[in-house]
Amino acid sequence: MGALCRYPDWPWVFLGTLWNLPPFSTTMDLGEKAKNSWEESKITPPLPHVEQMSLKEFSTRIQVPVDQILSALRSKGYKVKDVQQTFAESAEANDISPNTLFETMKTESVKPALPETIEGTGLGEKTLEMICTEKGLSLDEVLSRLKKHGIDARPTDRLKEIANKLEKKPNETLVS
């Protein structure tokens, strides 16, 4: 005889759970309440590990003036010591999550740069020709500008390769 014979109550446990009867339903309800109480993030910051960045670094990376970020946070009553304070430190000082700080900035009209201008989005993997087409730029003009910087580039060169020659990041290369 198998293990089921040693536990003659197993059909009642199965049926009680299936038919949603107490105490089985109570246990299931508690599990569901616990799951629903977990915080879900609906806002995704534009950069990974934003909580480790200083407000100044974050401001530079999303191309928004740091004064605008400070103003947005302070207008909601958040205490921010200075621009070198990280998101995590600012959040801890205000007893909230770093995501809540970011959410506050979004509601206060702080608009980060478009994702394709922020590193980590695959921009460096695109060829110069692809970027010129997407941005509506003249390929010849871009090649000429690069030549002035001492870079002999081809249309098939990836932006990351060109950025390395210029000792810049791919998103910084676009504004050079």
C-alpha positions, 0 to 999 in steps of 0.5 A, spaced: 500 500 500 502 506 498 503 513 502 496 515 501 493 509 506 497 512 511 494 518 511 486 517 510 484 524 511 487 526 504 481 526 500 478 531 505 484 536 505 483 535 497 476 536 497 476 542 502 481 546 498 477 544 492 470 546 495 473 552 498 471 550 505 474 553 512 479 552 515 482 551 508 479 557 505 481 561 511 488 559 509 488 560 502 485 567 503 490 569 508 495 567 503 492 571 498 491 577 503 499 577 504 500 577 496 496 583 495 499 587 500 506 586 497 508 593 494 508 593 486 512 598 483 508 601 477 513 607 475 520 604 472 526 609 473 529 610 466 536 608 469 538 601 473 540 602 480 538 609 480 538 609 488 545 609 488 546 615 484 547 622 487 541 627 485 547 631 481 549 624 477 542 622 476 540 629 473 546 629 468 544 622 466 537 624 465 539 631 462 534 635 467 537 641 471 538 639 478 535 645 481 529 642 477 529 636 481 531 639 488 525 644 487 520 638 485 522 634 491 522 640 496 515 642 493 512 636 496 515 637 503 521 632 502 528 634 505 534 634 501 540 635 504 544 637 498 545 634 490 551 629 493 546 625 497 544 619 493 536 617 492 537 612 497 539 617 502 534 622 500 529 616 501 531 614 508 531 621 510 524 622 508 522 615 510 520 613 503 522 608 498 527 611 492 521 609 487 517 614 491 522 620 490 522 618 483 514 618 482 514 625 486 519 628 481 515 625 475 508 628 478 512 634 479 513 635 471 520 632 471 521 629 464 527 625 463 530 625 457 528 620 452 530 612 453 534 612 447 539 618 449 540 614 455 546 609 456 544 602 457 539 602 451 543 599 446 544 605 442 552 603 442 550 597 438 547 601 432 551 603 426 552 610 424 548 610 418 542 607 422 542 613 427 543 618 422 536 615 418 533 615 425 535 622 427 534 625 420 541 627 420 545 627 414 550 622 414 555 626 410 555 631 415 556 627 421 562 623 417 565 630 416 564 632 423 567 626 426 573 627 421 574 634 424 575 631 431 580 626 428 575 620 427 575 616 420 569 613 421 565 609 416 557 608 415 557 601 418 561 603 424 558 602 431 556 608 435 560 604 441 566 604 437 566 611 435 565 613 442 571 609 444 575 613 440 573 620 442 573 617 449 566 618 450 559 614 452 555 613 446 549 618 448 555 623 449 557 622 442 551 624 439 551 631 442 558 632 440 
